[in-house]
């Protein structure tokens, strides 16, 4: 899954020692534009060497590829939004018309004529 937006806050690096050795994590707050409604904010994290590899800066426009996973611990559920790829700028040139995430593929479709309503004589409906 991908999310796009502007980095509005970078949290401090958190580190610790686990059963598999040392670890470190940094969280980022991404603000996604939401049309005429208030922008949505998403907190995502980068782990270990990804922190330096991504080198994310505040106020930067990014596209973040994420994995979302929830896990249970002591009867409570916790959700982790983890980044595995960060891109800057546009990878594909923007189309001249607005693009929507739920739009149909851009392949041309044949134009269909609107169906003609049946005449009263052909209509067998009781109303």
N, C-alpha and C positions, 0 to 999 in steps of 0.2 A: 504494500500500500504506500502511496506517496501523499505527502502533505506539502503545501507551498505557502510561504509567507515570509515575514520579517522577524528576525531574532530581536526580542525586546528586553530580554534579561538573561544573563549567564550566571548560574549558581556556582558557589565554590566547589572545588574538587573534594570529594569524600573518598577516603581510602580505608582499608582494613586488611585483616588477615583472616582467610577462610581455610577450610580443609584442603583446598587445592592451591594454597599459597596466597601471596599478596594480590590485592585487587584495588582498582580505583575507578571512580565513576564521576561524571559531570553531567548536570542537568541543565537544560536550556528551555526557555519559554519562547514559543513561536506564536506569533499573532497572524491568523488567517483572515483575509478580508471575507466578509459575509454579506455582500450586496448591500441592501438598505438597512439591514439589521446591525447590531453591535458586532464588532469583530470577535471571533472565537479564539481562545488561547489554548495551546496544547503544550504540556510539559513532556519532553522526551529526554532520553539519556544516551550518553556515549560511554563506552567502557574501555578501559586499558589503553592500548596503542591507538584506538580510534580517536581519542581525544586530541592527540597531537596531529594525527593524519587529517582530521576534518578541519582543525584550526578555525573554528567558527568564531566570528566577531559580532559584537552587538550592532544592531541596526542593519545587518546584512540580509539581503534577499536570498533565500535558499529554497531548494526543493529537497526534502528529506524522505528517503525510503526507509520505512519503519516496519518492525514486527511488533504485534501487540500480543501479550500473553498474560493470563491471570493465573494465580496459584493460591492455594489455601494454606494458611498457617494458624494453628490454634483456633480453628473455627471462624477465622476472618479471611476474606479474599482480598488479594492485592494485585493490582494491574501494573504491568511494566510496558512502557512504550520505548522500544530500543531502536536507535538509528543504526543502519548498516551501510548507508551510503548517503553522501551529501553532495549536491550539485549546486553550482552558482550560475546565475545568468540563465539564458534560454538555450536548451539543447537543440530544439527545433524552432525554426523561424515561426513567428506568430502569424496565423492566417489573417486575411483582411477582414473577415467577418468574426463576430464573437464566437468563442468556443465554449462549450458547456461540457462538464465531465460526464453527464449521462446522455450525451447526444448519440445519435446513430452513426455508423461508419460513414466516412466521407465519400464513399463510392456513389456514383450517380444512380438514381433509381428511376425507373420508367414512370412517366406521369400517367395516372389513371383518371379516366373520366368519372365524374360523379354518377352514381346509379340513378336511372330515371324512375320516378315514382310511378307505380302502376295506375292505370286509369280506373275509374269507378267500376267499369264493366269487368276488369280483370281481378278486382279486389274481392277476395272471399272471406275477409275478416268480418265478424258480426258487428263491429262498431265503426 
